[in-house]
Amino acid sequence: MGFFDKIKKIGIFNGFSQLTDDFYDELEESLVMADLGAETTLEAVEELKSRCKAEKIKDIEGARQCMRDILAEYLTTGDLSVDMVNTPAVVLFIGVNGVGKTTSIGKLAARWKREGKKVLLSMIDSPADDLLLCVDSDFDYLFDGATEQSGRLLSAGNMFHTYTYATENYLCYAPSLHNVCVKATKNDTRIFDFVRFFDRYSQTIYPLFLWYAYSAKLSTENVFTLVEFKASVRLGYVDIRRNGEYTLEWLRRNVERRRRSLEMHNPDMVSDVEAFGRELRERGVEPENTYLFMHGHTLMDNVTLVVLSAVCDKLRQLSLAKIQSSAKQGVALRNELSNYTNTLRSIRDVLLDNENYTSCPLYKRLRDDIQAYLTAMIARIKQQEPCPTMLRCNFEP
């Protein structure tokens, strides 16, 4: 669920008839729950109070419109035009994982082409002695040189790749997700087994993963596209009862329908997909760890964040209920609730800061690659020998 969807679901404006302290406290809590961020939430609520007082707004509908204006102002970034006077114009995109850099680049490139401009999207062809490249593996590691791009990746010198599909898969490493919940909610109660859930989730989507990856390997055939795969494996909600088993059962039915459809329309490919699955096992892909090799943004945005949101919502509810059931009342209770909500963090922000994936076997392989490179480089420096033209940085499992 995106930010705007969460904002639309806030029902606080329908639950009050007057602008009381309780209204502002619950509005603050609702905005934090919508991942607006604790600091921004405090600023927004204080600004709402000031404007309502200055403009003599006393009704809920007026406060709603005022809050809408405040949030719109926060999203205003100033002049959105791009200076294309100097030629060639170079546009640099900077952003953390998952904010839409690639999507924005594609849309802007298409727009400028329609406007008659010449657009160049270029990648560095290969690393050099004085240049290290660090890239997402995508499917190139799994394809084991079967495609031109895979061959170039695996044979390139001074290049490190993730082994997982992308860095997002590391951020979503199941054993690390409980810690994400603790940091986002300040509640360390274990109410959900992320390792077991993602194990079951991976087993559930494994048949479709094979079809999608095999289709990608064919490159010229669109048997099962990313859009179709994403629609088939995404989670619209997660019922955390029974550790998400109700949700997984729903997903299992959808996957089975799609698998039967693929086999019915492509009967000559069934045995090839099965053989491809055996090849992937040699590269470390098992039904239980499929999520580490699937499309990274699909995993993070349409699976992991959905699960985390459901679990964190419950943990926050438990924390609030504990505070409200205490002996404190009145101002003291409101202060306690306010102090708690002020400590909450955006789930996405915490996930993007997650560094507790170092126990992942695939990460350990990447770490070993880097260590091997450093060891070899130090040895050459000591021997004062020129650096060779190629250094393999990927190892067979």
C-alpha positions, -999 to +999 in steps of 0.1 A: +000+000+000+014+034-010+017+065+010-014+082-005-035+051-001-026+051+036-035+088+039-069+081+023-076+054+048-072+077+078-107+079+093-099+104+120-118+132+104-150+111+105-146+102+141-147+136+157-171+166+156-148+191+173-111+200+171-101+188+206-068+177+220-079+141+215-085+148+179-050+162+174-034+133+193-052+107+172-044+126+140-008+125+150-009+088+156-027+081+123-002+101+103+027+082+119+009+049+112+007+061+075+045+063+075+046+101+072+075+101+097+075+112+133+093+145+128+072+155+097+040+144+115+048+167+145+055+196+122+023+190+102+001+188+132+016+219+148+011+237+116-025+226+114-031+239+149-016+273+141-036+277+109-069+266+124-063+292+152-052+319+128-080+313+103-106+306+130-113+271+117-135+252+142-151+225+121-137+191+111-142+196+074-122+229+075-094+211+093-094+183+067-090+208+039-063+226+058-044+194+065-047+185+027-031+219+019-003+214+044+006+180+030+005+193-006+029+220+004+053+194+019+053+176-014+061+207-035+097+207-046+099+239-065+108+243-101+105+209-119+120+220-152+153+206-164+178+230-179+185+217-214+202+248-227+237+235-226+245+206-249+250+178-244+229+181-212+237+155-186+211+146-160+222+129-128+197+108-108+203+102-071+181+084-047+179+055-022+166+021-032+130+019-044+122+055-049+118+051-087+150+063-103+149+038-132+112+044-138+117+082-139+147+078-162+126+058-187+097+082-186+118+113-190+137+096-219+105+088-237+092+123-231+123+140-245+123+117-275+087+127-283+099+164-280+125+157-307+155+155-285+182+129-289+185+107-258+215+086-248+211+060-221+246+045-216+262+020-193+299+014-188+309-014-212+333-032-189+355-025-158+392-016-160+422-019-138+414+014-121+376+009-121+355-014-100+319-021-109+293-032-083+261-044-099+229-062-091+230-098-105+194-098-118+191-132-135+226-130-150+242-151-123+215-178-125+217-179-163+254-191-159+266-175-192+237-188-213+229-153-225+252-127-239+247-104-209+252-132-184+284-142-201+297-106-199+289-103-163+304-136-152+336-131-172+342-095-164+372-085-144+370-063-113+332-067-111+313-076-080+276-087-082+250-095-055+242-132-063+207-123-051+186-106-078+193-072-063+203-054-031+166-052-022+166-089-016+193-086+010+172-059+028+143-084+029+164-112+043+138-130+065+159-135+097+165-097+098+129-086+096+120-090+133+147-064+141+130-041+115+098-044+134+115-036+167+131-004+154+098+007+137+075+000+167+098+000+198+081-033+206+102-065+207+074-090+211+077-119+187+042-123+172+053-135+137+078-159+124+093-142+093+116-171+085+088-196+084+065-173+064+091-165+037+100-202+035+064-210+028+059-180+005+090-191-015+077-226-019+043-213-030+056-190-058+085-214-069+066-229-099+058-194-113+093-182-106+107-210-128+083-200-156+092-163-153+130-168-151+129-193-180+109-168-201+134-141-193+162-165-204+146-169-238+147-131-241+129-130-274+097-147-261+073-132-237+058-164-223+055-150-188+064-113-183+075-095-152+042-077-151+024-110-151+047-125-126+043-095-103+006-096-105+006-133-096+029-133-066+022-099-050+003-097-016-025-073-014-029-079+024-016-103+050-037-119+077-010-125+104-032-151+122-016-186+120+016-169+108+000-157+075-013-192+065-047-179+054-030-154+030-006-181+017-035-204+010-051-177-010-019-171-029-014-208-034-047-211-052-038-181-075-004-196-083-019-229-091-044-214-115-017-195-133+006-225-135-021-246-151-028-219-176+009-216-185+012-254-190-020-255-210-009-228-234+028-239-236+028-277-233+060-281-253+079-260-226+068-279-195+098-303-196+122-275-204+110-255-174+115-285-152+150-290-165+157-253-160+147-258-123+173-285-119+199-261-134+190-234-110+194-258-080+231-261-090+233-223-087+217-224-052+180-218-059+158-240-038+120-238-034+126-225+002+148-195-007+132-184-040+124-149-026+162-141-026+163-145-064+130-130-075+126-094-088+139-072-059+114-043-061+085-067-064+097-085-032+103-053-012+073-033-023+046-059-029+055-086-004+079-076+024+065-041+032+030-056+031+039-082+057+059-057+078+030-032+078+006-059+090+029-070+118+040-035+128+004-023+129-004-051+154+027-044+175+018-007+176-017-015+187-004-037+215+019-009+227-009+017+226-032-007+244-007-013+271-002+025+276-039+031+277-045+004+302-020+019+326-030+040+357-022+072+340-050+095+329-055+129+314-025+149+305-001+123+318-017+096+296-017+119+265+020+127+271+028+090+273+009+083+241+026+112+224+060+102+236+055+067+221+042+079+188+071+103+185+096+074+187+080+055+159+098+054+125+086+048+090+087+011+082+102+017+048+129+039+062+139+013+087+139-014+060+161+006+038+185+011+067+185-027+074+220-041+077+213-073+095+216-095+065+253-104+070+244-140+079+229-146+045+250-172+027+248-153-006+261-121+012+289-142+026+299-152-009+300-116-020+320-107+011+345-135+002+348-121-033+357-087-020+381-101+005+398-122-022+402-091-044+417-071-015+441-099-006+452-102-042+455-064-047+476-060-015+499-088-026+505-071-060+512-038-044+537-054-021+554-071-051+551-038-071+537-057-100+513-042-125+477-051-120+465-079-145+439-070-171+413-093-156+404-106-122+375-130-117+353-119-087+326-145-088+329-181-076+311-213-083+289-225-054 
